[in-house]
Each structure stands twice: as structure tokens, then as C-alpha cells.
Amino acid sequence: MSDITARGAQITQARNLVTSIPGPRSQELMARKRQAVSSAIGTTMPVFAEAAFGGVIVDVDGNTLIDLGSGIAVTGVGNAAPRVVEAVTAQVNAFTHTCFMVTPYDGYVAVAEKLNALTPGTFEKRSALFNSGSEAVENAVKIARSYTKKNAVVAFDHAYHGRTNLTLALTAKNLPYKSGFGPFASEIYRAPMSYPFRDGLSGPEAAARAISQIEKQVGAENLAAIIIEPIQGEGGFIVPAEGFLNALVDWARANNVVFIADEVQTGFARTGAMFASEHFGIEPDLVVTAKGIAGGLPLSAVTGRAELMDAPQTGGLGGTYGGNPLACAAALATIETYEAEDLAAEARRIESQIREAFTAAQREDARIGDIRGHGAMMAIEFINPETGDPDGALTGKIAAAAHAQGVIVLTCGTYGNIIRFLPPLTIGADLLNEGLSVVLNALAAA
């Protein structure tokens, strides 16, 4: 365990429970939430945060929790990272907003330059900045349609691309995301995903299956874009079989179809590479980023081939808050932190710890069906060992037990049977091991 000092306040990087979870103050605030906030907005943990730093969150009752979720892969550089805090403080003292479309500022341009340099591909690129992953996905579709003059878009089984109307059409999972919110945007189609643990297909076989369905049900002559998460997020951290993405890229290039990589969750060193596309040797036409881009401030982007990004008419892309100066300052400091501290290497170290812990457990426990992922984006899929069926009930019990012991973990997957690990890339080995031990003990007791 270690102590890390930020701006004079010291928060020990260790779990410490002084009340049950939730404590009395959190219970009071949860009662207020029920009266003031829409019941459609749920929470994973029944605690309210008061402070956070690095890999821990301190709640209003004084409990210190281990954060293995990073606000859903957002605080990759750790919570309240010193460079980010300093950069945002300086910017807020200069100005908070002018709207880049009215009076621009250099922070926006600097972020675009960084993204153009960092994203896969040696071709000339441009970037546009937005507020959320959903907004960036919608704009990527707009760009693809503008460039190709075609309408249809293909997404994949188990996909998650957002909560707006168009992105819900792209998202696969009904509950809790889609139910009751239709009708959705038209000209959206779905193809089968490569899911090695469940389909047993090689990458080329899975790609051939998907391409055949696309050609029969949509037609390349109508298809503007394929959009896919290189490693699926909410769908279950599904890592496609080797060769699957490459075959899709080749087919798209041969048929004037824009290949969009949704790297909202996988981007910025999360998978042990700056972008997950690098693991598969692909160069997407467009890359969508958000989450880990700005250390916790709302920012997203579309980056891609210059000829695609310049296809829409002037004024066709934008938004009042897109590329807000505070978020841009945070992004530049966040990217500097990823690079200066080699957090991609730290992500690979985190992967090794998680794999080692659960591989050892898997030898004794057949309920652990699959251990998969890259870097600090790891998933454990739980199954009924007799049938191989997904075991969502077991997964829920494990997560609830971990939460009660002060460890923040997230579940995911179409069947709700996966625990996903998304710790800050700065988390110490001791703190991570303690969190993993709590989860493993919860599994043993379930």
C-alpha cells in the first residue's frame, strides 16, 4: 500500500470500511435521490462519493473503496490526476467557454493534432470534438453517409454504442437500454459477431458468416458504414477471433464502405495499446473516442481520413459545448500522463495480475467459463458448469458481495453473466490484488 499526495490532501491507497455499505449518510442521500432524481437513472453502488484519488473513492461516511470500474473506463489516469487538476484549474481561471464555432481557441486544435497523431493509420487525418460517446458515434455515421452518399449502417450482435435514438438502434441489448423507447432510426442492420468462447469459429469463418449476411440482407451498394467495437464493451468484453476484423476491413475497403472503430471504452491505453485496433493490425477509416480521453471531463471525438472528415458541408458538424476549453485542457494533460507514465505498460501489468489470479481459481472452479480481454479491460464469464449456459444469478451475487466489502466492480454482457475489470491504469499492485481477493472470496462463498 502507498500514500499519494495531490494538492496537499493525502488519500491512502487502501480499502478501509468504517461503516457497513451503505453507511447512514449514504442512505440519507439515497432517500433524497429517490425524491429528486428520475427513477430511470440507476446506480451500481448505494454509496455517495465525497472524494477520490488514484484507485480509491471515499464515500460520505468515510469508507474508502477500491475502484475497479474507473467510472466505466473514464479515469484511466486515476481519479483527480495531478496533471489534469492543474491544467483544468489554470484553464478555468482563464475562461470557461466561448464556443469553438464562435471564437475558437488553441486547446481544441491541440487536442485534434494529438488525436490525428495517435490514432492508427499513417494517412492524413482530421478530428472533430463533441461531448459524449453517443454524440461522437452519431457524427461518425453522419460523416460516413455524407462521404459515401449511401444510407445503411451495420452494427453487430452484443454491440453497445450509446443511448440516443440512433445509437440505441445500433445497440443490441434490449433491457435496460432499448425497451419502450422506439421507434428507432431506420436503415440500421445487425450482423453476427465473432464470439470465440461461444461460437467456436475462426476469425475468417466468423467474418465470412457476417459478410454473407450483410451482402444478402443489406447489399454493399446500399451500405455506408460498418461500426464495431474492436473489443466489445457492455456486450461482454468480447475479443473477436484473430482475422475477423481484418477480413471486415478488407471487405469494406473493396466495397466503398466506411469502417468505423468505436473505441469509446477501449481507447487511450486501456487495452495495453493506445487503441485496441492496434492489437489486430487494423487501420479504421474513422475512430470514435470518449471516456478515457479527458481524465473525467466530458469530451469525445471522431478522428479519421481527411477526405471523409472534410466531406460534410461547413457547419454540418459541431455543437455548443463540443470541445469545451476545460475538457480540452484536461485531455491534453491526460494524454501527456498516458505517455509520460507509460500507462499502456501498466495496463499490461494489470492484465497479468488479473489473468494469474483467475486462471489459478479456474483450475478449481468450473463456474469460471472464460477469462478474456486485453490490458486493464478484462472480463470473467461465469457459467453453469454442467450446461455451459450463462449464469447471471451467480454473477449478481458475486458483484453484490464485493460491493458490500468495499470493492467497486461492474457487470456486463448480453446475459448479465460477466464481471468486467476496468481499474485505473495507475492502480498499485497491492491495491489491485486486494480487490481481486475480495472478488474471489465472493465467488467461493456464492
C-alpha positions in Angstrom: 0.0 0.0 0.0 1.2 3.5 -0.7 0.2 7.1 0.1 -0.2 9.5 -2.8 -0.3 13.3 -2.2 -2.4 15.5 -4.5 -2.6 19.3 -3.9 -1.8 18.9 -0.2 -4.5 16.3 0.5 -3.4 12.8 1.2 -5.7 9.8 0.5 -4.3 6.5 1.4 -4.5 3.9 -1.5 -6.1 1.2 0.7 -9.5 -0.1 1.4 -10.9 0.9 4.8 -14.5 0.4 5.9 -15.7 2.3 9.0 -19.4 1.5 8.5 -21.5 -1.1 6.7 -22.1 -0.4 3.0 -24.1 1.7 2.6 -23.5 3.9 5.6 -26.1 6.1 7.3 -25.2 9.3 5.4 -25.3 7.5 2.0 -28.7 6.0 3.0 -30.0 9.6 3.7 -28.7 10.8 0.3 -30.2 7.8 -1.5 -33.6 8.7 0.1 -33.2 12.2 -1.3 -32.2 10.8 -4.7 -35.5 8.8 -4.8 -37.4 12.0 -4.2 -35.5 14.3 -6.6 -34.0 12.2 -9.4 -35.8 10.2 -12.1 -36.1 6.5 -11.0 -34.9 5.7 -14.6 -31.4 6.6 -13.5 -30.0 3.7 -11.5 -26.8 3.3 -9.6 -24.4 0.4 -9.3 -23.2 1.2 -5.7 -25.6 2.5 -3.0 -22.9 5.0 -1.8 -22.3 8.6 -2.4 -18.7 9.8 -3.2 -17.1 12.6 -1.3 -13.5 12.4 -2.5 -11.4 10.3 -4.8 -7.8 9.9 -5.9 -5.9 7.3 -7.8 -7.6 4.0 -7.4 -9.9 4.7 -4.4 -13.1 6.5 -3.7 -14.0 7.9 -0.3 -17.7 8.0 0.5 -19.7 10.4 2.6 -19.5 8.0 5.6 -15.7 7.9 5.4 -15.4 4.5 3.8 -12.5 4.1 1.4 -13.5 1.8 -1.6 -11.3 0.1 -4.2 -12.3 1.4 -7.6 -12.1 -1.4 -10.2 -14.5 0.4 -12.6 -12.9 3.8 -13.2 -16.3 5.4 -13.7 -16.8 2.9 -16.6 -13.3 3.3 -18.1 -13.1 7.1 -17.7 -10.5 7.7 -15.1 -7.7 5.7 -16.7 -5.1 8.1 -15.4 -6.5 7.8 -11.9 -9.1 10.0 -10.2 -8.1 13.6 -9.8 -4.8 13.0 -11.6 -2.4 15.9 -10.7 -1.7 17.0 -14.3 -5.4 17.1 -15.1 -6.2 19.0 -11.9 -3.5 21.6 -12.6 -4.5 22.0 -16.3 -8.2 22.4 -15.6 -7.6 24.9 -12.7 -5.4 27.0 -15.0 -8.0 26.9 -17.8 -11.0 27.7 -15.5 -9.1 30.8 -14.4 -8.6 31.9 -18.0 -12.0 31.3 -19.5 -14.6 28.6 -19.3 -16.4 28.8 -22.6 -16.6 30.8 -25.8 -17.9 28.1 -28.2 -15.3 26.9 -30.7 -17.7 27.7 -33.6 -17.9 31.4 -32.5 -14.4 32.3 -31.2 -12.0 29.3 -31.4 -9.2 28.6 -29.1 -5.9 26.7 -29.4 -6.8 23.9 -27.0 -9.3 22.4 -29.4 -6.7 22.4 -32.2 -4.1 20.9 -30.0 -6.3 18.0 -29.0 -7.2 17.4 -32.7 -3.5 17.4 -33.5 -2.8 14.8 -30.8 -5.6 12.6 -31.9 -4.5 12.8 -35.5 -1.1 11.7 -34.5 -2.1 8.9 -32.0 -4.9 7.1 -33.8 -4.0 4.1 -36.1 -3.1 4.9 -39.7 -0.4 6.9 -41.4 -2.8 8.7 -43.7 -3.7 12.4 -43.4 -6.4 12.9 -40.7 -8.8 15.4 -39.3 -10.7 15.4 -36.0 -13.9 16.9 -34.6 -14.7 17.2 -30.9 -18.0 16.5 -29.2 -19.4 15.8 -25.7 -20.2 12.1 -25.3 -19.6 8.8 -26.9 -23.1 8.6 -28.3 -22.8 12.1 -29.9 -19.5 11.1 -31.5 -21.0 7.8 -32.8 -23.9 9.7 -34.4 -21.5 12.1 -36.0 -19.3 9.3 -37.4 -22.4 7.9 -39.0 -23.2 11.3 -40.5 -19.7 11.6 -41.9 -19.9 8.2 -43.4 -23.2 8.9 -45.1 -22.1 12.3 -46.3 -18.9 10.7 -47.9 -20.4 7.6 -49.4 -23.8 9.0 -50.4 -25.3 5.8 -49.0 -27.6 5.3 -46.0 -27.4 1.8 -44.4 -25.3 1.1 -41.4 -24.3 -2.3 -40.0 -23.7 -3.0 -36.3 -23.1 -6.3 -34.6 -24.6 -8.7 -32.1 -23.9 -7.7 -28.4 -22.9 -4.2 -29.5 -23.3 -1.1 -27.3 -22.9 2.3 -29.0 -25.0 4.6 -26.8 -28.4 5.8 -25.5 -29.6 8.4 -28.1 -32.1 7.3 -30.7 -29.6 6.5 -33.4 -27.1 4.8 -31.1 -29.9 2.8 -29.4 -30.7 1.5 -32.9 -27.1 0.4 -33.1 -27.0 -1.0 -29.6 -28.1 -4.7 -29.4 -29.3 -5.2 -25.8 -33.0 -4.6 -25.1 -33.1 -4.3 -21.3 -32.4 -1.8 -19.8 -31.4 0.2 -22.8 -34.0 -0.1 -25.6 -37.2 -1.3 -24.1 -40.0 1.2 -24.6 -38.0 3.8 -26.4 -38.7 3.0 -30.1 -39.3 3.5 -32.9 -35.6 3.8 -33.6 -33.6 5.3 -36.5 -34.1 3.4 -39.8 -31.5 1.8 -42.1 -29.7 0.1 -39.2 -28.9 -3.6 -39.6 -27.2 -6.2 -37.4 -24.6 -8.9 -38.3 -23.3 -11.8 -36.1 -20.2 -11.0 -34.0 -17.2 -13.3 -33.6 -17.6 -14.7 -30.1 -14.9 -17.4 -29.8 -16.0 -18.8 -26.4 -19.5 -19.4 -27.7 -19.4 -19.9 -31.5 -16.1 -21.8 -31.9 -15.4 -20.1 -35.3 -12.1 -18.9 -36.5 -11.8 -15.2 -37.4 -12.1 -15.8 -41.2 -15.1 -18.1 -40.7 -16.9 -15.7 -38.5 -16.2 -12.8 -40.9 -17.4 -14.9 -43.9 -20.7 -15.5 -41.9 -21.1 -11.8 -41.2 -20.2 -10.7 -44.7 -22.6 -13.2 -46.3 -25.5 -11.8 -44.1 -24.6 -8.2 -45.0 -24.5 -8.9 -48.7 -27.8 -10.8 -48.6 -29.7 -8.6 -46.3 -28.3 -5.1 -47.0 -26.1 -5.0 -50.1 -22.8 -3.3 -50.3 -24.3 -0.8 -52.8 -26.5 0.5 -50.0 -24.1 0.3 -47.1 -22.4 3.5 -45.8 -20.6 2.1 -42.9 -19.8 -0.8 -40.6 -19.4 0.2 -37.0 -17.8 -2.1 -34.4 -16.1 -2.1 -31.1 -12.7 -3.8 -31.6 -13.3 -5.4 -28.2 -16.9 -5.1 -27.2 -17.7 -3.3 -24.0 -21.1 -3.6 -22.5 -21.7 -6.7 -24.6 -19.2 -8.7 -22.6 -15.6 -7.6 -23.4 -15.8 -10.0 -26.3 -12.5 -10.3 -28.1 -13.0 -11.3 -31.7 -11.1 -14.2 -33.1 -7.9 -13.4 -35.0 -8.5 -12.3 -38.5 -12.2 -11.3 -38.0 -11.7 -7.6 -38.0 -9.1 -7.7 -40.8 -11.4 -9.5 -43.1 -14.2 -7.0 -42.4 -11.8 -4.1 -43.1 -10.7 -5.7 -46.4 -14.3 -6.2 -47.5 -15.3 -2.7 -46.5 -12.4 -1.1 -48.5 -13.2 -3.2 -51.6 -16.9 -2.0 -51.4 -16.7 1.7 -50.6 -17.9 1.1 -47.1 -16.6 3.2 -44.2 -15.1 1.1 -41.4 -15.8 2.8 -38.0 -14.0 1.6 -34.9 -15.9 2.6 -31.8 -13.0 2.9 -29.3 -15.0 4.8 -26.7 -14.3 2.2 -24.0 -11.1 0.6 -25.5 -9.2 3.8 -26.3 -6.3 5.5 -24.5 -4.0 2.8 -23.3 -6.9 0.9 -21.7 -6.1 -2.4 -23.5 -2.3 -2.2 -23.2 -2.0 -0.3 -26.5 -3.1 3.3 -27.1 -6.0 1.9 -29.2 -7.4 -1.6 -29.3 -7.3 -1.6 -33.1 -3.5 -1.9 -32.8 -3.9 -5.4 -31.3 -5.5 -6.6 -34.5 -3.3 -4.6 -37.0 -6.2 -2.7 -38.5 -6.4 1.0 -39.6 -10.0 2.2 -39.3 -11.3 4.9 -41.6 -12.9 6.6 -38.6 -12.1 6.2 -34.9 -14.6 7.2 -32.2 -13.2 8.1 -28.8 -14.5 9.4 -25.4 -14.4 8.0 -21.8 -10.6 7.9 -21.1 -9.8 10.9 -23.2 -10.0 13.7 -20.6 -9.5 12.2 -17.1 -13.1 12.6 -16.1 -14.3 15.6 -18.0 -16.9 15.2 -20.8 -15.2 15.1 -24.2 -15.5 12.8 -27.3 -14.1 12.8 -30.8 -14.2 11.5 -34.3 -10.9 11.1 -36.0 -10.3 9.8 -39.4 -9.2 10.1 -43.0 -9.1 13.7 -44.1 -11.3 13.1 -47.2 -14.0 11.6 -45.0 -13.8 14.2 -42.2 -14.0 17.0 -44.8 -16.9 15.5 -46.7 -19.8 17.3 -44.7 -20.6 20.9 -45.6 -19.1 23.6 -43.4 -21.4 23.9 -40.4 -22.5 20.3 -40.8 -20.6 19.2 -37.7 -20.4 21.0 -34.4 -22.3 21.7 -31.1 -22.4 24.4 -28.5 -20.2 22.6 -25.9 -18.2 20.3 -28.2 -14.5 20.6 -27.4 -15.2 22.8 -24.3 -11.9 24.5 -23.3 -11.9 22.9 -19.8 -12.3 19.4 -21.4 -9.6 20.2 -23.9 -7.1 21.2 -21.2 -7.9 18.1 -19.3 -7.5 16.0 -22.5 -4.0 17.4 -23.2 -2.9 16.7 -19.6 -4.5 13.2 -19.7 -2.7 12.3 -22.9 0.5 13.6 -21.5 0.0 11.4 -18.5 -0.6 8.3 -20.5 2.6 8.9 -22.5 4.9 10.2 -19.7 4.0 7.4 -17.3 3.7 4.7 -19.9 0.3 3.6 -18.7 -0.1 1.2 -21.6 2.7 -0.9 -19.9 0.8 -0.5 -16.6 -2.3 -1.8 -18.3 -0.4 -4.9 -19.4 0.9 -5.4 -15.9 -2.8 -5.2 -14.7 -3.8 -7.9 -17.2 -1.1 -10.2 -15.9 -2.3 -9.8 -12.4 -5.9 -10.5 -13.2 -5.1 -13.4 -15.5 -2.9 -15.0 -12.9 -5.5 -14.7 -10.1 -8.4 -16.1 -12.1 -6.5 -18.7 -14.0 -5.5 -20.2 -10.7 -9.1 -20.1 -9.5 -10.4 -21.6 -12.7 -8.4 -24.7 -12.1 -10.6 -25.4 -9.1 -13.8 -23.8 -10.1 -15.6 -24.7 -13.3 -18.0 -21.9 -12.9 -15.3 -19.6 -14.4 -16.1 -20.3 -18.1 -13.8 -17.7 -19.8 -11.1 -15.2 -18.9 -10.6 -12.7 -21.6 -9.6 -9.2 -22.6 -6.5 -7.1 -23.1 -4.7 -4.8 -20.6 -6.9 -3.3 -18.0 -10.0 -4.3 -19.8 -10.6 -7.8 -18.5 -13.7 -10.0 -18.2 -14.6 -13.1 -16.3 -17.6 -15.0 -17.8 -19.5 -17.2 -15.3 -21.4 -20.3 -16.4 -23.3 -23.2 -15.2 -20.5 -25.8 -15.5 -23.0 -28.6 -16.3 -24.6 -26.9 -19.3 -22.3 -24.1 -20.2 -25.2 -21.7 -20.0 -24.6 -18.2 -18.8 -25.1 -17.8 -15.0 -26.3 -14.2 -14.4 -27.6 -15.0 -11.0 -24.1 -16.1 -9.8 -22.6 -13.0 -11.3 -25.0 -10.8 -9.5 -24.3 -12.4 -6.2 -20.5 -12.0 -6.6 -20.9 -8.3 -7.5 -23.2 -7.6 -4.6 -20.8 -9.3 -2.1 -17.8 -7.4 -3.5 -19.8 -4.1 -3.2 -20.6 -4.9 0.5 -16.9 -5.4 1.1 -16.0 -2.0 -0.4 -14.9 -3.1 -3.9 -16.5 -1.4 -6.9 -16.9 -3.9 -9.7 -19.2 -3.8 -12.8 -21.1 -6.5 -14.5 -21.9 -6.6 -18.3 -22.8 -9.0 -21.1 -25.9 -9.7 -23.1 -26.7 -12.4 -20.5 -25.6 -10.4 -17.4 -23.0 -13.1 -16.6 -19.8 -11.2 -16.8 -17.8 -9.2 -14.3 -15.6 -6.7 -16.0 -12.5 -5.2 -14.6 -11.6 -1.6 -15.6 -9.3 -0.3 -12.8 -7.4 2.9 -13.2 -4.1 2.2 -15.1 -2.3 3.8 -12.1 -3.6 1.4 -9.5 -0.9 -0.2 -7.4 -0.3 -3.9 -7.5 -1.2 -4.4 -3.8 -4.4 -2.5 -4.1 -5.4 -4.4 -7.2 -4.6 -7.8 -5.5 -6.7 -6.9 -2.5 -9.6 -6.1 -4.7 -9.2 -9.3 -6.7 -9.1 -11.3 -3.5 -12.4 -9.8 -2.3 -14.0 -10.9 -5.6 -12.5 -14.3 -5.5 -13.7 -14.8 -1.9 -17.2 -13.7 -3.0 -17.1 -16.3 -5.7 -16.0 -19.0 -3.3 -18.8 -18.0 -0.9 -21.6 -17.7 -3.6 
